């Protein structure tokens, strides 16, 4: 299958069935909840609904990235088989996992000097990271060379747009992303912050929107402004949500109604347990290819 092995991390927030079908091995982050450490295994250890319900009741999961030894153990079986690897990581603006993967790459290069291992920072997260992985898998399946795939990722990773809004600010307050006062006022005033990921791969606030209904309209309007071809966008559109599937479906229906040339229906995934440990329940995220992210 292809001229190289394409791998990624669990934080690409695609389903296990997807990774199996596309032949994309993934390595798991971890999180600790109520004193027990679990792998970020796409809802297998703790189903997503239970995970977010426990957060709603006061549990505060703490996440940990893939360490160097885990990366080495993950890469080595492919290298033993004589395979070259292209590994795409969660944004370095959110996690240090890119650095860990790079250290592991150097250790494996010393051990397998005849093999090529490329580690790339997607500058993306959740199913936006997944959208870039998906496009790279398409290239792999067309027998594009590793060098050409790397060049394509470098040229296109900032074209993946990430837009988020949240109706529950509790986890953002716990994580220090907003102050307790802002969280309280936001809840009282029914404010849904609209956020995106910038060209450094960092999650940043864009605007405060009063009411969820307006936030849904605004996130779709951003797609009209930024997607390739505007409302004539013909690429794929992915979404993810944290225990608010109804809201995600409402956004998806609006998109499918306005963007008549989409490459298939909007794909809706769960925000995984590691990303979700920071967002908490109530977050809707939208991802598509568009103009280059700047600032």
Secondary structure, 3 states (H helix, E strand, C coil): CCCCEEEEEHHHCCCHHHHHHHCCEEECCEEEECCEEEECCCCCCCCHHHHHHHHHCCCCCEEECCCHHHHHHHHHHHHHCCCCEEEEECCCCCCCHHHHHHHHHHHHHHHCCCCCEEEEECCCCHHHHHHHHHHHHHHHHCCCCHHHHHHHHHHHHHHEEEEEEECCCHHHHHCCCCCHHHHHHHHHCCEEEEEEECCCCCEEEEEEEECHHHHHHHHHHHHHHHECCHHHCCCCEEEEECCCHHHHHHHHHHHHHHCCCCCCCCEEEECCHHHHHHHCCCEEEEEEEECCCCC
